[in-house]
Structure formats: structure tokens, C-alpha cells
Amino acid sequence: MHTEQIDFWTGTFGKEYTDRNTRDQQEWDSFFINYFGCTKIDINNRCFGHLPKDAKILEVGTNTGMQLAGLQRMGFSNLYGIELQWYAVEKAKEYTKGINIIQASGFDIPFKDSYFDLVITNGVLIHIAPKDLPAIMGEIVRCSKQYIAGFEYYAEQQTDINYRGNAGFLWKMDYEAKYRELFPTLKQAYKQIYPYLTEQEQGNKDCMYLLEK
Ligand SMILES: C[S@@+](CC[C@H](N)C(=O)[O-])C[C@H]1O[C@@H](n2cnc3c(N)ncnc32)[C@H](O)[C@@H]1O
């Protein structure tokens, strides 16, 4: 499947994003503490910290693998990622150790049905055009045996946002509810709203959620 957003992320914008947002794990922790008052590892632990440490986990849209390196620090050992940008996949080889990160699209996940215990996205669904959500969410649900998680920009209603001067590349909504609307057999296992604490981002919120098949 080919979309306008795929061109955006595999082009100059994507490369610049990758250069701008690659942080070592200490900086990555500080980034989350600044915005939410706790680390992403704390946020993950509250949501799916109870999963066995050998659970097979796929992140869709890994960029250089910061989130997966965080999962590794939590003790998870069976980690996979897919990422659109070749540039970020190359950088992920330097950034991560012992994590399987390959170039692929979330619209066509190159793994068989139910291959993973958990499939997760972090700030990726927000960059998918709402009309394409059934396709990518369908792929994510297909590859998961049990759990689907996400940490995404939240709003009760779908909202279009201008992204660094670009229209049509960023949205916020209730992604957990969207999954259940599209796949009504999914059950909500966890949902927590995280308001941004910084003045600049006042009123903005992210949501961490876990769905169970
Ligand atoms: C905002 S970044 C988030 C990166 C990472 N998940 C994190 O939290 O640090 C979004 C990433 O998703 C990737 N991406 C966008 N659409 C994708 C798709 N259809 N399939 C796979 N990756 C995608 C982009 O190239 C980019 O690296």
C-alpha cells in the first residue's frame, strides 16, 4: 500500500526527524520526565509490566529503536521492530544491540498471523491518515496473538493538526476506542491519559492503552 504519508516519512522530512530525535537512553528518560513527570519505562510498566519477560514483542514504526531499547532495559528480551525509513533502520543498527529491526511498512507487516504476544505503536498511528487506520490497525491486530498497546496523541474527537508547517501528516484521537470500533471483539485491558506538564504543551494529552484479543 502506498500513501502520501509514506512519501513524507521516507523523504527529507523523515531523515531530518530521525537526526533531530535520536536520544541516548538517559536523554530519552529526561525527555519523558520533562513532559509527563515519569519515564516511559514507568508508563510501560503500569500498562504491560506484568507480561513475561520472554514475550515476543513487535514495535511498528521504531525509528532508531529508542522505545525498543527501553523495553530491553525493562528486561524484555524477544524484541522486533519494523520501520519505513532505511536511514533510521541503518541508525538503529548502531543504536541497539540484540534487537531485530527491519525495513518494512505497518501496512504490510512481514510476519505471520498471531506471531507476536504484543504489538505496540508509539507516536505512529497519529501520522496515519484516518482513512488508512483500518488497514494498519488490521495488520497490527492480525500479527498479535494476545495484546495490542499504544502510546499516542489523544483527543476525544478526531482532530487535524498542523505538523511543523505541514497539513495532512498529524492527527490526534482516541486510538484505543478506534481499535474497538473497528475490531469489536478487542477488550480494553488498560487505559491512562497522560497530560503534558510543560507550559508550551498545556492542554495536550497522550494516552497509553492495552487491548486484549
Ligand atoms: C514520530 S516517529 C516515532 C518513532 C518511535 N516509535 C518513537 O517513539 O521514538 C514515527 C515513526 O514511524 C515511522 N512510520 C510512519 N509510518 C509508518 C508505516 N506505515 N510503517 C512503518 N513505520 C512508519 C516513521 O518513519 C517514524 O520513524
Ligand as a Chemical Component Dictionary entry (heavy atoms), coordinates in Angstrom:
data_LIG
# 
_chem_comp.id                   LIG 
_chem_comp.type                 NON-POLYMER 
_chem_comp.pdbx_formal_charge   0 
_chem_comp.three_letter_code    LIG 
# 
loop_
_chem_comp_atom.comp_id 
_chem_comp_atom.atom_id 
_chem_comp_atom.alt_atom_id 
_chem_comp_atom.type_symbol 
_chem_comp_atom.charge 
_chem_comp_atom.model_Cartn_x 
_chem_comp_atom.model_Cartn_y 
_chem_comp_atom.model_Cartn_z 
_chem_comp_atom.pdbx_ordinal 
LIG C1  C1  C 0  7.034  10.065 15.444 1  
LIG S1  S1  S 1  8.089  8.769  14.959 2  
LIG C2  C2  C 0  8.039  7.693  16.394 3  
LIG C3  C3  C 0  9.240  6.781  16.486 4  
LIG C4  C4  C 0  9.281  5.801  17.656 5  
LIG N1  N1  N 0  8.121  4.950  17.713 6  
LIG C5  C5  C 0  9.451  6.522  18.961 7  
LIG O1  O1  O 0  8.509  6.580  19.766 8  
LIG O2  O2  O -1 10.545 7.028  19.197 9  
LIG C6  C6  C 0  7.123  7.875  13.767 10 
LIG C7  C7  C 0  7.934  6.803  13.061 11 
LIG O3  O3  O 0  7.035  5.927  12.365 12 
LIG C8  C8  C 0  7.544  5.654  11.070 13 
LIG N2  N2  N 0  6.395  5.304  10.230 14 
LIG C9  C9  C 0  5.453  6.151  9.744  15 
LIG N3  N3  N 0  4.539  5.461  9.027  16 
LIG C10 C10 C 0  4.922  4.156  9.063  17 
LIG C11 C11 C 0  4.402  2.967  8.485  18 
LIG N4  N4  N 0  3.323  2.983  7.702  19 
LIG N5  N5  N 0  5.050  1.796  8.708  20 
LIG C12 C12 C 0  6.187  1.780  9.469  21 
LIG N6  N6  N 0  6.733  2.872  10.030 22 
LIG C13 C13 C 0  6.111  4.052  9.830  23 
LIG C14 C14 C 0  8.267  6.927  10.677 24 
LIG O4  O4  O 0  9.206  6.730  9.660  25 
LIG C15 C15 C 0  8.900  7.342  12.013 26 
LIG O5  O5  O 0  10.156 6.753  12.198 27 
# 
loop_
_chem_comp_bond.comp_id 
_chem_comp_bond.atom_id_1 
_chem_comp_bond.atom_id_2 
_chem_comp_bond.value_order 
_chem_comp_bond.pdbx_ordinal 
LIG C1  S1  SING 1  
LIG S1  C2  SING 2  
LIG S1  C6  SING 3  
LIG C2  C3  SING 4  
LIG C3  C4  SING 5  
LIG C4  N1  SING 6  
LIG C4  C5  SING 7  
LIG C5  O1  DOUB 8  
LIG C5  O2  SING 9  
LIG C6  C7  SING 10 
LIG C7  O3  SING 11 
LIG C7  C15 SING 12 
LIG O3  C8  SING 13 
LIG C8  N2  SING 14 
LIG C8  C14 SING 15 
LIG N2  C9  SING 16 
LIG N2  C13 SING 17 
LIG C9  N3  DOUB 18 
LIG N3  C10 SING 19 
LIG C10 C11 SING 20 
LIG C10 C13 DOUB 21 
LIG C11 N4  SING 22 
LIG C11 N5  DOUB 23 
LIG N5  C12 SING 24 
LIG C12 N6  DOUB 25 
LIG N6  C13 SING 26 
LIG C14 O4  SING 27 
LIG C14 C15 SING 28 
LIG C15 O5  SING 29 
# 
